[in-house]
Amino acid sequence: MPVAVASRSFSLHPVLRRELLARYPDARFNEDGGVLAGARLVQFLRGHDKAITGLDVLSEDVFAAVPELRIVSKYGVGLDMIDLNAAKRHGVSVRCTPGVNRHAVAELAITFMMALGRSLVPLAREMAEGGWSRPGGRQLSTAVVGVLGCGHVGQQVARLAAAFGATVLAHDIRSYDDFYRQVGVTPVSLDALLTQATIVTVHLPLDASTRGLVGDRALALMKPGALLINTARGGIVDEEALKRALIEGRLGGAACDVFAAEPPADLELLRLPNFVGTPHIGGSTEEAVLAMGRAAIAGLDNPALEVANP
């Protein structure tokens, strides 16, 4: 049975299409350019035992409705769109290559730090309207960067921040002692990271333990004027709490590439002068797209990439 490619980004990329078709000449692509969901996703997947998915939600209902599906290879790294327990119950092998887009996402996080620190976005807007104010700013080289989640992306952010000369703190439920020693990162508790960092950057997976983790309590612990960066998953940051902290001036600024609902509808947040939002572009560089797509192709035939059962 041919492969079904639900991921719109993969489907629209000519190089990835060509490389997949060389292996699977009858592959079916999502030609609509939108995220498939519910009945449309079920209809698209039917008749296929292998699929490549991206932001498409694979729930219990989807797996039950497509019993012939045996392999799902993830385009990208986040697994919060896939009910792994349901996949296991229905005998579906979910495959993913961790960290495949870490360079692209880490570079965006560093870009956000520098853009917020120098007020680049509001100053550019002001100049376009005829203004010419020249406020101060903050150097990344003197910042205390708190990396919340030190997996593949978090480690790359830590490396880059340290290269600029920043002091780097990290918090993770896992131990990465060898990495910390090599890069000069100080592991700390969550509360210590929030209270000591001048920049907090989020690099956690979204699950029951992290949903809403950065809310009123966490934001209240952050230093007055501190910056918050989220390039991980939108549900980790409570956007209403973030908006309040920005409006009240408790935070110096925030930048998010991800939102709880995408595209976001809260224009009040998006239009705040101390907020920068981008449309989930962290893994959208040409290099990252090719790396994620090729990893997804490899996952179709490589059982070693199977995600551990939850």
N, C-alpha and C positions, 0 to 999 in steps of 0.2 A: 504494500500500500504506500502511496506517495507521502511525502512530508508536508505538513501544513504549517506555514509560517504566519503566525498571527501578528507578530511584532511589526508595527508599521515602519519603524526606522529601518529594520533589516530589509523589509519588502521593497522599500523605495531606493535602496542603495544598489547601483548597477554592478559594482564589483562583487558584493556579497551574493547577489542573485546569480551572477555568472559562476561563482565558485561553488555554490550549492547545486546549481543545475548540472555541473560537471559530475557530481556524485549522484544526484537524484534528479534525473531529467523530467520527472513528472511532478516536481514540487509545486505546491499551490501557494500563492502569495496573497497577502492582504492588500488588495489594489485600491481600497477605499481611502487609505491614509488616516484612518481613525482607530481608536482603541476599541476592540471588540469586547462585548460584554453580554452576559446572560444568554438568551436564546440565539442571538446572532453569533456568539462565540461557539456555542454548541453546534449550530448548523455548519459553521466553518470547519470545525474539527472532525465532524463525523466522517467515517470512512478512512481515517488516518490512524496509524499506530504510532507515529512519531510527530512531534510538534516542536516548533521554536516559538517561545512566547517572551514578551517583554513586560509591559505594564498591564497585561490582560489578567483579570482575576480568575484564578482556577479554584473553584469552591467544590464542596461536596456534591452539589447539584450538577456541576459541570462534569466531574469525574463519573458520576452515576449515569449521566446521559450519554456518555461516550465510552462505553466499556471496552471498545477496541483499542483505545489509547494506551500505549505501554511505556512510552518514553517522552519526557518533556525536557528539552534542553533550554536553559535560561539564557536569553540575550540580556546581558547586564548582570549585576551581582545581588541585588536585593531580592529576598525570597518572601517578603511579607505579602506579596500578591498570590502566593500559592499556599493552599491548605495542605501542609506536608503530612499531617495525620490522615487526611482524606486520601491523599495520593497513596500512602502506604496501604490503607484499607482496600483500595481498588487495584493494588498491584502495579502502580505506575512508578517507574524509576525517574526521579527528578535529578537533573545534572546541571552543575554550575561550576564555573572557574572563578574562585575568589580572587579579588584584587586586580582583575584584568583592566579596570579603568582607573586605578589608583592615581596614576600620574595626572590625568586630566582633572579629576575631582580635587586633588590636593592643590594643584596650581590655581584653580578657581578660588579655593578657600584663602590662599595667600593673597590673591588679587583683591578679594573682599577686604582683607585686613588692611591693605595699603590704601584702597579706595576710601574706606571709612576713616582711616587715620588722617588722611589729607583732605577729606570732604570733597573728593573729586566730582561726584555726581551733582550735588547742589551747586558747586561753583561753576561747573560747565553749563548748567541750566541758567544760572544767573548771568553769566557772560553772554549767552545767546540772547538774553533780554536786555543787554546793554549795561549790565552791572560790572563792577571791577573791585570787589572787596578781596582782601588778602589776609585771611585769618591764619593763625598758626596751625599746627598739626602735631601728629605723633609719629615718631619713627618706629618701624618694626624692630629695628636693632636694639631698642631699649625696652621693648614690651616684655611682659610676662605672659606667655601664651599657654593657656590651659587646654590640653587636648583631651576631650571627653570621648573616650573610646579609642583604643590604640591598636586596632587591627591593621589591615593593609593600608587603607587610606590614612588613618590617624598616624601611623608610623611615617608615611611619606610627608605628611604635613609637619610632623616633628622635625624631620631631617631638614626640610626647607627653612623652617622658622629658625632652627639652630644655626643654619648656614648664614642667615642674616645677622646673627648675633643675639637673638632673643633668648631669654631664659624660658625653658620649656618644662612645664609640669604635665603630668598625665594621670588619668584615672581610668581603670578598666577592671572588670571582675576577674580577668585573667592576668597571669603574671608574664611579663615580658622583660625579665631582669637583664638578660644578655643584651637585648636591644637598648634598654635604658642606659646601661653602662657604656655601650659603644657610642651612643649619640650624646650622652650627657643630659639625659632626661631624668627628672625627679618624680618618682611615683608618689601620689598623695591620695588622701581620701576625697570623696566627692565634695564634701563641704569645704575642705581645705583648698581644693582647686577653685571653687566658686568664689571664695573670699580673697584669694591671693592673686588670681589672674587679672590682668588688664584686658585681655582678649580671651574669650571662651569660644572654642570651635568644636562643633558637635560632629562625631563620626561613629555613631552607634547604629545597630540594626533596629528596626521597629518591631517590637513584640510587646507582650503584656507588661513586661518589667520596665520598658522604656517609654511607653505611650504616656504623654503628658509629663515626662520627667522634668523638663525645663518649664516650670510653671511659676506661680506666684512665690512659692517658698524659695525655689532656686534663684529666681531673679532678684529677690530681696537680699539674698546673701552676696550677690555680686557687688564689686566695688562701684561706688558712684562714678558715672562716666565711663564704665567699662563697655566693651564692644562684644556683641554676640554674633557668631557666624553659624549658619546651619546649611550644610550641603549634604546631609544624610537622608533623613525622611521627615516629612512635614509634621506627622503626628507626634513627634518627640517634643516639639516646642508648642506650648499653649499659646496660640496666636493672639487671643484676647488679652492674656496676661502680658504678653510682649508689647502689644499696642499700648496698654496702660503704662507700662514702665517707660516707653519711649515718649509718650505724651507728657508724662509727669517729669521727665528729665532725669529719671533715676539711672537710665542707661545713656551712654554717649551715642550709641548707634547700633544698628543691627543690619545684617544682610542674610537673606534666605534665597536659596535656589530651589527649595522644595516647600510644599504647602500641604496642609491636611486635605484640602480639596483642590484639585488642579483642573483648569485654571482657577486661581483664587478669586473670590467675589468681594472681599473686603477692601474696597477702594480707599477707605480712610487710612488703613494701614499702609497700603502701597504708595500713597501720596505723601506720607510723612517725610519731612525734609531729612530726618536722621535714619531713614530706612532705605535700603536698596534691595529690590527684588528682581530675580531673573527667572525665566520660564523653564526650570529643570534642565539646564544645559550642562551640568557638571560632567557628564559622560558623553557629551556630544561633539567632541573634537574629532576630526577626521581619523586621527591615529587611534583614538579610543573606540570609535565605531567599528573600525576594521578589526581591532583586537577582540572586541566583544562578539562581533559577528563570526569571526573565525573560531573563537572558543565555543560558540553555540553550535557551529557545524561539527566541530570535533566531538562535542558532547553527544551527538546523535549515535555515535558508534563506539564511544569509549566509556565502558562501565566504571572505570577508575574515577570518573568525575561525578559519580553519584553522591548526592548530599546524604549525610548521615541521618538515619531515621530519628525523628524527634522523640 
